[in-house]
Amino acid sequence: MINPYQRRFGRAQPVVAVLADNSGTELSDFVVPFGILSRSKSAKVIAVSLLPGTVPMRPALRLEMQQTTAQFDAGYREGADYVIVPAMMNETDPSLLAWIKAQAAKGSTIVSICNGAIVVANTGLMNGHRATAHWGTESLRLANYPDVRWEKNIRYVADGKIVSSSGISASIMISLALVEAIAGHERAAAVAREVGVAQWSSRHNSDSFQWRSGEKAKAGSMRDNHDAGELIGIPVAPGIDEVALALTAEAYTHSHRAHAVAMAEKTEPVLTLHGLLVIPENIVGRDPRPDRVLPSLNAGPSVLVLDKTLAEIEATYGREAAYSAARVMEYRYFSENKL
């Protein structure tokens, strides 16, 4: 259980910095905590990048953050109450690691999502602490970070001011656990109902996602290129639910049968429901024209979009494609729909 929030500096609400690396940041790792915590209205949530400009998200979409780390530091000299660290392309960037360490020194709780744990481990802040991350990096983490007490078969781990979660979809559960720590169980339960989640316990079986005999070789025949396959346009308009958008784009692109892009009427950035800017990569009526355009993402529970999207992937590309996406995202659809 994450320690209940203790008010600091006379703040009416905690300040949460969701951190992005301009060289590339995991899409759902970043967007899900940002969206769910923003929806809860229990914290001041700020999307922060090291540098100005757009951030290429992995495996799909481009976003623009609300502040740089320098701007955040100028506005919140006492530091953030929570810093959320997604998986990032450059896990050893000295500026990135220094900023996280500086926030921790100011008393911030550091929350890693998925392989954002490797970024935090590189700061040394995890040494002596219990932590977890994506199933796929288990061997690497055990070998390279022996001073961290790595745990598996758990969705998230809280050890004082070091909090971590397992694979991509665990961002949903740890975000609700953070809402509970900040605003209490009833508020977390209300937000969970809004996004379509029944419970957010830490119970999880990461071993079930590990490769079994022959599976990895079979998967190797699939093209491991996120720009391969069909071009899928996802319509984006002002006020779009960023969580539903991220989960949809992530699942389609991790299927290895399609590559999702944000599609809009104009080239101008599109403001999401809670204040992120999505950079359209495809303009209606212009080349390259998508092979397929998805229906607009309707208002409704954000997380249920993922189940719907995986079912659509299975119907369109086959079970292997849906299985691949769910496995990478460490999502229950994988264990419920075995090949």
RORO-616424 format. One record per atom (N, C-alpha, C): z, x, y. Coordinates in steps of 0.05 Angstrom, whole numbers, plus 5000, padded with zeros to 4 digits. Example, Ala and Ser with C-alpha at 12.3 -4.5 7.8 and 13.67 -1.06 7.14 Angstrom:
<rs>
515652644886 515652464910 515652644934 514252574955 514352734979 515752585001 
</rs>
This chain:
<rs>
500050174976 500050005000 500050185025 498450105045 498250255069 500750195086 501950395097 504350355113 503850165136 505649975141 505349795164 505049945190 503349845208 502849965234 505349975251 505950205263 508150235282 506950275310 507650095328 506550115355 507150385368 505150485382 505450735396 504450705425 505550865443 504650885470 504450615485 505950425476 505950165490 503450005486 501850085467 499249945463 499749665451 498249465461 498449195450 497249185422 495149355417 493849365391 493349655385 493149725359 492349995352 489450055359 488850305364 486150395370 485050525345 482750425336 481350525312 478750655320 478450905314 475951045318 474451065292 472050955291 470350975267 468251185273 468451405258 467051655265 464351675251 462351765266 459651805255 458752095261 457252205243 456052465246 453052425253 452152545275 449452505285 447252605266 448052775247 446052875228 445652675204 447352475202 447052275181 449752185171 450151915169 452651795161 452051565142 453751535121 453351325102 453651045115 451650875112 451450625126 453850435122 454250345098 456450155093 459150275096 459450535090 462050665095 462950635124 460950645141 461450625170 461650335180 459650185173 459349915185 461449715174 462049735149 463949535137 466649555150 467949785152 470549795166 470249715196 468149805209 467749725237 467649425239 465949295223 465549005225 468048845217 469348915195 471548755186 473948785204 474549035213 476749065232 476248935259 473748945268 473048805293 473348505290 472448405267 472648115262 475548025262 477348195253 480148125251 481548085278 480348205299 481448195326 484348315327 484948475308 487648595307 487748875317 485548985325 485449265335 483149295354 483349505371 481149595388 479549785371 477149705363 475449855345 473149975361 472850245358 470850385374 469050555355 466450515357 464550675342 464050935357 464651165344 464651425358 462751615343 461151765358 459551975347 460152235362 459552455348 460052715361 458352755386 455852665385 453952705406 452752445415 451652425439 450252185447 447652155431 446551915432 443951865418 444351715392 442151665379 442251505354 443251665331 444251515311 445251645286 443551535263 442251705248 440851615224 442951545202 442951305194 444851215173 443551255146 445151305126 444151355099 445051135080 443251015065 440551085061 438550955079 439450795099 437550635115 438750575142 436950495161 437550405188 438350635207 438150575232 438950755254 440750605273 443050715280 444950585298 445550765322 446450635343 447550785366 450450715370 452150915373 454950865375 455750785403 458350715406 459350615432 460250845450 461351055438 462351275453 461851535438 461851755453 462052025440 464952095436 465452295420 468252385417 469452475444 467752605460 468752695486 469552455504 467952245504 468552005519 471151875508 471351865481 473751745469 476251905478 476052175477 478352335484 479152295513 477152255530 477752205558 479151935562 478451735546 479651475549 482251435534 482551585513 484951555496 486151835491 487451935511 488452215510 490652245489 492052025483 494152035462 492952035434 490451975432 489051965406 488851685394 487451675373 487151415358 489551375341 490051115335 492051055315 490951095286 488351035283 487051065258 484251195263 483551385247 480851495248 479551445221 477251305221 475851245196 473551445192 473551575169 471551785164 469851705141 467351625146 465451555124 464351815112 462851775090 461252005079 459252095100 458752355102 456952465122 455152675110 452952715123 451052925114 452153205117 453353255140 454353525146 457353525142 458253585118 461153555111 462853795121 461553995133 463054235141 462554295171 461454105186 460954155215 463654225228 463854465240 466354555252 467354365274 465554255290 466354075312 467553815300 466253725279 467153475266 469953525254 470353735239 472953795227 475053835248 474353975269 476354025290 477253775303 475453585308 476253335321 478053165303 477453155277 479153015258 481953135258 482053405257 484653545256 486253495282 484853485305 486153445330 487353155331 485852965320 486852695320 489352675302 489252805279 491452805261 493952925274 493553145289 495753275303 497053085324 495452895334 496552695353 497852465339 497952465313 499352255298 497552045286 494852085287 493051885275 493251875245 492951635234 492651605205 489651655199 489051835181 486251895174 485451745149 483351585152 482451405130 479651485122 479351595098 476751675088 475551445071 472951405074 471451205059 469551355040 469751295014 467851414995 468051724997 465751854999 465752145000 466352255028 467252085046 468452185070 470952335063 472052295039 474352455030 473652755029 471152825023 470453105023 470553225051 469653065071 469953155099 472853215105 474553015099 477453055105 478653275089 477853305064 478853535047 478153795060 475753815073 474954055086 476654135110 478153935121 479954005143 482554115133 483154085107 485654175096 487853965098 487253735111 489353535115 490153395090 488453395069 489053265044 490653435025 490953685031 492353865012 495153755007 495953734982 498553634974 498753324974 496653194982 496652894983 495052784960 495752534953 494052384934 491652274948 489352264935 486952164947 484952084926 482851944934 480751864916 478051864931 475851824917 473151824929 471251714909 468651734914 466551624897 466551754869 466151594849 466251694821 464351934817 462051934831 459952134826 460752414835 462852444851 463552714860 466152814847 466952674825 469552734813 469753034805 467753134790 467853414781 467853604804 466153554823 465853734847 468553744862 469853514866 472353514881 474553664866 474753614840 476753754824 476454054825 473954144825 473354434825 473854554852 472954424873 472954544900 475454494917 476954284909 479354214925 481754174907 482554394894 484754364874 487454304886 487754334912 490354274924 490653984932 488553824928 488753534932 489353404905 491153214905 491853074881 489952834876 487652894865 485552694862 486352484841 485952234848 486352014830 483751864825 483551744801 481251574795 482251314784 480251134780 480950864770 482850724789 482250764815 483850624836 481950594860 482150364872 480250304894 480950444920 483450454926 484350604950 487150714945 487750934959 490251074957 491351124985 493951054988 495251115014 497551305008 497451535021 499651735018 500451825047 502351675058 503051725085 500851675104 500151875120 497951835140 495251935130 495051975104 492552035091 491851795073 489751655079 488851425064 485951475055 485251395031 482551435021 481651215003 479051185000 477950974982 475851094964 475350944942 473251024923 470450954934 468550894916 465750864925 465250654945 462750644955 461750504978 463050234982 462850064961 463849784965 466849774968 468349984962 471249984967 471849974996 469850025013 470250005042 471049715049 470249525033 470949245038 473949205034 474949305011 477749265004 479649425022 478949675027 480749835044 480749725072 478649605082 478649495109 480549255110 480549095090 482448865089 485348965086 485749185071 488349295068 489349405095 487549515111 488249605138 488949375156 487449155154 488148915170 490948825163 491548825136 494248745128 496348935139 495849195139 497849385150 498249345179 496149265193 496349235222 497448965230 496348755218 496848485228 498248295208 498848395184 500248235164 498448105144 499748005122 498247895100 496647645107 497847465123 496447215129 493847265145 493947455163 491447515178 489447645160 490247825143 488347945124 487147745106 488747555096 487747345079 485747165093 486247115118 484346945134 481647095137 481747355143 479347505146 477847525119 479447565098 478247585071 476647325065 477847095071 476346845066 473846835083 473946925107 471546915125 469347085114 469947315102 467847495092 467147445063 468747275049 468047195022 469347365001 471847455006 473247624987 475747484977 476247484951 478547334940 481147504942 480947764938 483247934938 482348224945 484248384953 483548654961 485548864949 486248814924 488148994911 486749264906 488349464899 487249734893 486449754864 486649544848 485949564820 482949614817 482149804801 479349884799 478950064774 476550054763 475950224740 473550394747 474050624759 471750794767 470450924743 471950954721 470751074696 468450904686 468450644691 466350474681 463650534694 463650674716 461150734730 459951004722 461451154707 460551424699 458151394680 456451604681 454051604663 454951614634 453551464618 453951474589 451551614576 451751674551 449651834537 446851714541 445051874551 442251794555 441651644581 443751544594 443251384618 442151554641 443251794645 442451954668 439552044665 438752114641 436052194636 434151964642 434951724633 433251484638 433051434668 435251464682 435251414711 433651624725 433451864714 431952074727 428952014729 428051824713 425251754714 424651574738 426751464751 426451304775 426251494798 424551434817 424151614840 426651614858 427851854860 430251874877 429451944906 427951754918 426951784945 427451524960 429151524980 429851284994 427551175011 425351325014 423051215029 420951115009 421551114984 419551034964 419550734959 417450644945 417350364938 416450184961 417049924959 416149734979 417649785005 416349725027 417549715053 418649435058 421249415061 422549155065 423449125094 422448925108 423348875135 425748675135 427848755149 430148575152 430248495182 429748245188 429748155216 432448195228 432448315252 434948345267 434648215294 436648065302 436747925328 439547955339 439847925366 442547955378 444547775364 446947905359 449047755346 449047765316 447147925304 447047945275 449648055264 450447955241 452848055227 452248335216 453548535227 452848805219 453748875191 455748745180 456648785153 454548685133 453548435138 451548325121 448948485122 448248585146 445848745150 446149005134 448449145136 448749395123 448749365093 450149175082 450149135053 447449065042 445848915057 443148845048 441349085048 441349235070 439649465072 440449685051 442949715047 443949915028 443149845000 443549594992 442849514964 439849544959 438249444977 435349464972 434449754970 435449924988 434550204988 435650364964 438150304956 439250434932 438050334906 436450124907 435050034883 432950224874 432050414892 429950594887 427250454882 427150204890 424650054888 423649964916 425250014936 424649924963 426050094984 425050075008 426350205031 426549995053 428949945062 429449735082 429449855110 428249695128 428149775156 428949535173 430049585197 430649375216 428149295230 427549035231 425048925242 425748735265 424448785288 424948615312 422448555327 422648375346 420348305362 419648515383 421648675391 421248875412 422549135403 421949345418 423049615411 425849655421 426949475439 429549515450 431749495428 433849655431 436049635412 437249355411 438249275388 439249005384 442249025381 443748865397 446648875396 447748695373 449348805356 450448655333 452748475342 453848325323 456048145328 458348275342 459048525334 461348655345 460748905361 458248935370 457749135390 456449385382 455349405358 453749635351 450849585361 449349805365 446549775372 444849865348 443149675339 441249735317 438649815330 437450035322 434950125332 432650015314 430949835324 428849725307 426949945299 426349955273 424450155263 421750035257 421649765259 419149625253 418849395273 416549375285 416149165305 414148955294 414948705297 413248485286 410448515296 408548505278 405648505284 404448785287 406148995284 405049265287 405149405260 403449605257 403549775233 405649985236 406850075213 406349975186 407649705181 406149525169 407149255164 408649255138 410949135137 412549125113 411048995090 411649085066 410548945042 411848665040 414348645049 415748395047 417748385070 418048145082 420048095103 422147905092 424647975093 426747805083 427247575102 428347355093 429247145111 431447255129 431747125152 433847205170 436547175156 438347355163 441047345151 442547125165 443046905151 444446675162 447446725165 448646575183 451546595186 452846515160 454946645152 456346585127 457946825119 459346805096 461047035088 459447285083 460147495097 458647745098 458347875070 460547885056 460548035030 458947885009 458947625010 457347474990 454347534991 453547645014 450747725017 450047944997 451948114990 451448324971 450748214943 452348024934 451747904908 448947774908 448347634930 445747494932 443547704933 443947914947 441848124949 441348254922 443448324908 443148454882 441748264862 442348004863 440947814847 437947794854 437347814880 434547814888 433148064879 434448294880 433348544871 432748524841 434548414826 434148384797 431748204792 431547984806 429347794802 426647924810 426648094830 424148214840 423348464825 425248644821 424548904810 425648954782 427348774772 428548814745 431448894747 432748864724 435648924723 436249214728 434549404719 435149684724 435449744753 433749614770 433949664799 436549564811 437349324803 439849214813 442249374802 441949464777 444049624764 444449884778 442150004786 442250264801 443750234827 443050024842 444249984869 447249924866 447949754847 450749684843 452449924833 451150094817 452650324807 453250524830 451150574847 451550754869 453650644888 453650374892 455450254911 458150194898 458450264872 460950224858 461949934860 460049754855 460649474859 460749324833 462249104832 462848964807 460348854793 458148804808 455648704796 454748894773 455349154776 454649344756 455949284729 458549244729 460049194705 459648914694 458848734711 458448454702 455648404692 453848584697 451048544689 449948794675 451148864653 450349104638 447549074627 446149314626 443449314615 443549264585 
</rs>
